[in-house]
């Protein structure tokens, strides 16, 4: 019997181990436990919103987990992982039911996820819960080459963030991510006039060693977006990091083109799936960066 309950802090180490083993096994790595070495997803997301983290147990043993992310009116989830010996035994489906319940309880209007583009099994699982394929997501990166001025998020400068996010999707709020970065010391929230970016920096964050990862960013238009990209590179330079990484949905073609013009190159691709086929803020003229991984 599969039991689903809320994650506890004492679960995070085992859930992280299962996450690495599951993805490393699926990808055929010689040492599956080396997957995403130096990056942390489970503990960071648990501490960001402990009430939105789930685990699956069988006979008192942890066999899977899912981390639900709620950005106001928009939600996503992942990594959803299961111990390899429990694959195809209903653990993923058991975790997804309460995930959808969380979306509904928290007032999420639209939701999406990041998954393997090459895996029909993953598509079939998520389609059972009303998620349908959309555009590809590009995970892109560039070497950090130059310094640039940037401004740190502060309470006095914070008022602009909700207005920016709400302008691309009504009710979209990144306060949970901004607070998490500050409380856990994961990086910085970078501000420019007309733009903001939430960045993880270095080891034991979602960025990993030597990397500045733009987890979410948005800007009013192309000029603001350009200044924001430069500011994020400036943060990375000041932190002594050598790599800038982010993700972008290819449906946001103008943001993607601007990334390429700034020297970013796609290193891998994934698939965005959307609940009920609704696209949220994936529109060609939206200058936003994220990958929902």
RODO-2510 file (C-alpha; in nm, 4 decimals, decimal comma):
residues 293
     n   res          X          Y          Z
     1     x     0,0000     0,0000     0,0000
     2     x     0,1278     0,3483    -0,0897
     3     x     0,0850     0,6174     0,1757
     4     x     0,1203     0,9869     0,0860
     5     x     0,2022     1,2410     0,3555
     6     x     0,3675     1,5771     0,3981
     7     x     0,7454     1,5841     0,3843
     8     x     0,9357     1,6404     0,7088
     9     x     1,2777     1,7984     0,7376
    10     x     1,4137     1,4595     0,8447
    11     x     1,3004     1,3189     0,5056
    12     x     1,5016     1,5591     0,2905
    13     x     1,8329     1,3695     0,2870
    14     x     1,6714     1,0411     0,1786
    15     x     1,4443     1,2175    -0,0704
    16     x     1,7505     1,3862    -0,2215
    17     x     1,9308     1,0519    -0,2462
    18     x     1,6312     0,8952    -0,4242
    19     x     1,6125     1,1972    -0,6584
    20     x     1,9748     1,1505    -0,7707
    21     x     1,9444     0,7722    -0,7974
    22     x     1,6203     0,7914    -0,9982
    23     x     1,7338     1,0509    -1,2508
    24     x     2,0834     0,9041    -1,2786
    25     x     1,9373     0,5583    -1,3440
    26     x     1,6885     0,6886    -1,6014
    27     x     1,9678     0,8701    -1,7869
    28     x     2,1987     0,5666    -1,7744
    29     x     2,4828     0,7298    -1,5800
    30     x     2,7661     0,4938    -1,4764
    31     x     2,7241     0,6229    -1,1198
    32     x     2,3582     0,7214    -1,0885
    33     x     2,4167     0,8887    -0,7533
    34     x     2,6421     1,1452    -0,9225
    35     x     2,3460     1,3043    -1,1011
    36     x     2,3339     1,6811    -1,0460
    37     x     2,6363     1,6688    -0,8168
    38     x     2,6793     1,9878    -0,6159
    39     x     2,3194     2,1014    -0,6752
    40     x     2,0432     2,0848    -0,4184
    41     x     1,6757     2,0794    -0,5116
    42     x     1,4944     1,8900    -0,2372
    43     x     1,5993     2,0729     0,0779
    44     x     1,5866     2,4173    -0,0831
    45     x     1,2316     2,3643    -0,2095
    46     x     1,1166     2,2030     0,1140
    47     x     1,2369     2,5025     0,3160
    48     x     1,0807     2,7441     0,0669
    49     x     0,7319     2,6012     0,1328
    50     x     0,7222     2,3014     0,3723
    51     x     0,3456     2,2662     0,3322
    52     x     0,3842     2,1952    -0,0397
    53     x     0,6243     1,8998    -0,0189
    54     x     0,5015     1,5397    -0,0390
    55     x     0,6508     1,1959     0,0158
    56     x     0,5325     0,8449    -0,0658
    57     x     0,5898     0,5567     0,1751
    58     x     0,5473     0,1807     0,1524
    59     x     0,5752    -0,0229     0,4731
    60     x     0,7242     0,2819     0,6441
    61     x     0,9988     0,3205     0,3811
    62     x     1,0337     0,6362     0,1740
    63     x     0,9917     0,5447    -0,1943
    64     x     0,9265     0,8775    -0,3661
    65     x     0,8632     1,2489    -0,3319
    66     x     0,7275     1,5531    -0,5095
    67     x     0,7928     1,9223    -0,4480
    68     x     0,5054     2,1539    -0,5379
    69     x     0,5855     2,5154    -0,6277
    70     x     0,3113     2,7754    -0,6030
    71     x     0,3750     3,1207    -0,7473
    72     x     0,0440     3,2839    -0,6611
    73     x    -0,2007     3,2014    -0,9399
    74     x     0,0484     2,9741    -1,1201
    75     x     0,1887     2,6419    -1,0047
    76     x     0,4375     2,3785    -1,1103
    77     x     0,5909     2,0728    -0,9489
    78     x     0,9042     1,8651    -0,9399
    79     x     1,1288     1,6939    -0,9111
    80     x     0,8818     1,4067    -0,8856
    81     x     1,0940     1,0975    -0,8237
    82     x     1,0492     0,7321    -0,7321
    83     x     1,3011     0,4695    -0,6235
    84     x     1,3848     0,2679    -0,9392
    85     x     1,2666    -0,0625    -0,7891
    86     x     0,9215     0,0980    -0,7457
    87     x     0,8895     0,2303    -1,1007
    88     x     0,5616     0,1405    -1,2748
    89     x     0,3963     0,0528    -0,9433
    90     x     0,1729     0,3578    -0,9091
    91     x     0,3917     0,5810    -0,6905
    92     x     0,3934     0,8707    -0,9372
    93     x     0,0172     0,8641    -0,9765
    94     x    -0,0269     0,8428    -0,5997
    95     x     0,1815     1,1594    -0,5563
    96     x     0,0075     1,3486    -0,8355
    97     x    -0,3408     1,3264    -0,6887
    98     x    -0,2491     1,5292    -0,3761
    99     x    -0,0404     1,7598    -0,5955
   100     x    -0,3492     1,8599    -0,7928
   101     x    -0,5391     1,8978    -0,4648
   102     x    -0,2725     2,1432    -0,3435
   103     x    -0,3097     2,3496    -0,6598
   104     x    -0,6844     2,3688    -0,6073
   105     x    -0,6586     2,4474    -0,2345
   106     x    -0,4074     2,7279    -0,2967
   107     x    -0,6089     2,8950    -0,5737
   108     x    -0,3780     2,8065    -0,8636
   109     x    -0,5494     2,8946    -1,1934
   110     x    -0,2968     2,7448    -1,4355
   111     x    -0,0087     2,5019    -1,3923
   112     x     0,2720     2,3463    -1,5891
   113     x     0,5713     2,1172    -1,5608
   114     x     0,9137     2,0341    -1,7068
   115     x     0,9685     1,6789    -1,8319
   116     x     1,1814     1,4646    -2,0602
   117     x     1,0963     1,5280    -2,4232
   118     x     1,2146     1,1773    -2,5202
   119     x     0,9967     0,9835    -2,2734
   120     x     0,6469     0,8697    -2,3840
   121     x     0,6017     0,7145    -2,0373
   122     x     0,6294     1,0535    -1,8684
   123     x     0,3883     1,2106    -2,1183
   124     x     0,1329     0,9364    -2,0563
   125     x     0,1550     0,9774    -1,6781
   126     x     0,1032     1,3535    -1,6821
   127     x    -0,1709     1,3389    -1,9436
   128     x    -0,3737     1,1242    -1,7015
   129     x    -0,3832     1,4301    -1,4754
   130     x    -0,4773     1,6805    -1,7430
   131     x    -0,1328     1,8061    -1,8504
   132     x    -0,0743     1,8322    -2,2250
   133     x     0,2389     1,8970    -2,4329
   134     x     0,3272     2,2528    -2,5232
   135     x     0,6484     2,4033    -2,6597
   136     x     1,0023     2,2927    -2,5870
   137     x     1,2097     2,4505    -2,3118
   138     x     1,5716     2,5393    -2,3747
   139     x     1,8208     2,5254    -2,0870
   140     x     2,0877     2,7703    -2,1966
   141     x     2,4198     2,8907    -2,0576
   142     x     2,7142     3,1174    -2,1309
   143     x     3,0575     3,1853    -1,9809
   144     x     3,0668     3,4811    -1,7413
   145     x     3,2871     3,7394    -1,9092
   146     x     3,2330     4,0856    -1,7668
   147     x     3,1337     4,2922    -1,4677
   148     x     2,8173     4,5039    -1,4690
   149     x     2,6298     4,7041    -1,2052
   150     x     2,3429     4,5355    -1,0259
   151     x     2,1094     4,6241    -0,7396
   152     x     2,0152     4,3839    -0,4611
   153     x     1,6502     4,3345    -0,3701
   154     x     1,5534     4,5271    -0,0569
   155     x     1,2213     4,6020     0,1160
   156     x     1,2316     4,9581    -0,0147
   157     x     1,2795     4,8368    -0,3728
   158     x     1,0449     4,5376    -0,3530
   159     x     0,7217     4,7066    -0,4582
   160     x     0,8096     4,6798    -0,8265
   161     x     0,8286     4,2966    -0,8272
   162     x     0,4551     4,2168    -0,7868
   163     x     0,3648     4,4749    -1,0493
   164     x     0,6116     4,3189    -1,2937
   165     x     0,4952     3,9607    -1,2420
   166     x     0,1288     4,0564    -1,2427
   167     x     0,1798     4,2327    -1,5764
   168     x     0,2740     3,9063    -1,7489
   169     x     0,0158     3,6863    -1,5732
   170     x    -0,2533     3,8060    -1,3364
   171     x    -0,1846     3,6939    -0,9813
   172     x     0,1658     3,5618    -1,0536
   173     x     0,3735     3,6145    -0,7385
   174     x     0,7361     3,5179    -0,6783
   175     x     0,7438     3,6229    -0,3146
   176     x     0,8016     3,2641    -0,1983
   177     x     1,1153     3,2430    -0,4158
   178     x     1,2438     3,5872    -0,3165
   179     x     1,1984     3,5067     0,0521
   180     x     1,3541     3,1622     0,0103
   181     x     1,6680     3,2979    -0,1569
   182     x     1,7113     3,5516     0,1222
   183     x     1,6286     3,3219     0,4151
   184     x     1,8420     3,0303     0,2934
   185     x     2,1281     3,2393     0,1556
   186     x     2,0925     3,0813    -0,1887
   187     x     2,1869     3,3857    -0,3958
   188     x     2,0320     3,7215    -0,4751
   189     x     1,7244     3,8821    -0,6240
   190     x     1,8565     4,1313    -0,8799
   191     x     1,6656     4,4469    -0,9702
   192     x     1,6888     4,6875    -1,2601
   193     x     1,4354     4,9512    -1,3566
   194     x     1,1564     4,7513    -1,5186
   195     x     1,3034     4,4090    -1,4429
   196     x     1,3827     4,1529    -1,1717
   197     x     1,5684     3,8214    -1,1546
   198     x     1,5871     3,5575    -0,8807
   199     x     1,9317     3,3945    -0,8926
   200     x     2,0843     3,0944    -0,7172
   201     x     2,4615     3,1091    -0,6815
   202     x     2,7070     2,8235    -0,6474
   203     x     2,7236     2,4928    -0,4683
   204     x     2,4406     2,3518    -0,2517
   205     x     2,1838     2,5594    -0,4407
   206     x     1,9948     2,4833    -0,7617
   207     x     2,2841     2,6412    -0,9537
   208     x     2,5689     2,4086    -0,8636
   209     x     2,9452     2,4707    -0,8497
   210     x     3,0711     2,7744    -1,0404
   211     x     2,7261     2,8647    -1,1725
   212     x     2,4774     3,1477    -1,1362
   213     x     2,1315     3,0102    -1,2203
   214     x     1,8535     3,2522    -1,3093
   215     x     1,5576     3,0625    -1,1672
   216     x     1,3053     3,3275    -1,2657
   217     x     1,3328     3,6650    -1,4364
   218     x     1,0996     3,9035    -1,6116
   219     x     1,1219     4,2475    -1,7661
   220     x     0,8842     4,4988    -1,9197
   221     x     1,0442     4,4953    -2,2640
   222     x     1,3607     4,4342    -2,4674
   223     x     1,5700     4,7204    -2,3277
   224     x     1,4895     4,6311    -1,9677
   225     x     1,5537     4,2642    -2,0458
   226     x     1,8968     4,3460    -2,1862
   227     x     1,9891     4,5452    -1,8744
   228     x     1,8632     4,2592    -1,6577
   229     x     2,0792     4,0016    -1,8369
   230     x     2,3818     4,2257    -1,7930
   231     x     2,3040     4,2726    -1,4234
   232     x     2,2775     3,8956    -1,3688
   233     x     2,6153     3,8472    -1,5347
   234     x     2,7473     4,1244    -1,3096
   235     x     2,6246     3,9356    -1,0020
   236     x     2,7913     3,6165    -1,1258
   237     x     3,1159     3,8030    -1,1933
   238     x     3,1158     3,9604    -0,8472
   239     x     3,0574     3,6184    -0,6875
   240     x     3,3514     3,4681    -0,8789
   241     x     3,1247     3,2350    -1,0755
   242     x     3,2192     3,1311    -1,4277
   243     x     2,8890     3,0211    -1,5790
   244     x     2,5447     3,1830    -1,6191
   245     x     2,2545     2,9413    -1,6731
   246     x     1,8823     2,9841    -1,7262
   247     x     1,5838     2,8349    -1,9045
   248     x     1,3327     2,9746    -2,1489
   249     x     1,0215     2,8380    -2,3135
   250     x     1,0613     2,8573    -2,6918
   251     x     0,7113     3,0032    -2,7171
   252     x     0,8625     3,3193    -2,5656
   253     x     1,0533     3,3657    -2,8880
   254     x     1,1604     3,7249    -2,8290
   255     x     1,3172     3,6402    -2,4937
   256     x     1,4877     3,3377    -2,6511
   257     x     1,6282     3,5482    -2,9349
   258     x     1,7601     3,8041    -2,6865
   259     x     1,9326     3,5276    -2,4880
   260     x     2,1027     3,4004    -2,8016
   261     x     2,2111     3,7525    -2,8964
   262     x     2,3751     3,7783    -2,5533
   263     x     2,5900     3,4716    -2,6100
   264     x     2,3784     3,2039    -2,4411
   265     x     2,3614     2,8658    -2,6121
   266     x     2,1092     2,5867    -2,5538
   267     x     2,2725     2,2877    -2,3858
   268     x     1,9662     2,0643    -2,3535
   269     x     1,5944     2,0656    -2,4192
   270     x     1,2893     1,9555    -2,2274
   271     x     0,9142     1,9671    -2,2782
   272     x     0,6685     2,2045    -2,1124
   273     x     0,3348     2,0447    -2,0304
   274     x     0,0339     2,2577    -1,9391
   275     x    -0,2675     2,1741    -1,7262
   276     x    -0,5766     2,1674    -1,9470
   277     x    -0,3618     2,2963    -2,2343
   278     x    -0,3606     2,6524    -2,0945
   279     x    -0,0324     2,8348    -2,1588
   280     x    -0,0205     3,0877    -1,8695
   281     x     0,2508     3,3428    -1,9532
   282     x     0,4073     3,1515    -2,2427
   283     x     0,3546     3,4117    -2,5166
   284     x     0,5957     3,5324    -2,7828
   285     x     0,6219     3,8875    -2,6450
   286     x     0,6746     3,7956    -2,2774
   287     x     1,0273     3,8675    -2,1567
   288     x     1,0486     3,6017    -1,8884
   289     x     1,3022     3,3322    -1,8003
   290     x     1,2322     3,0077    -1,6132
   291     x     1,2216     2,6376    -1,6972
   292     x     0,9881     2,4841    -1,4334
   293     x     1,2392     2,2023    -1,3650
***
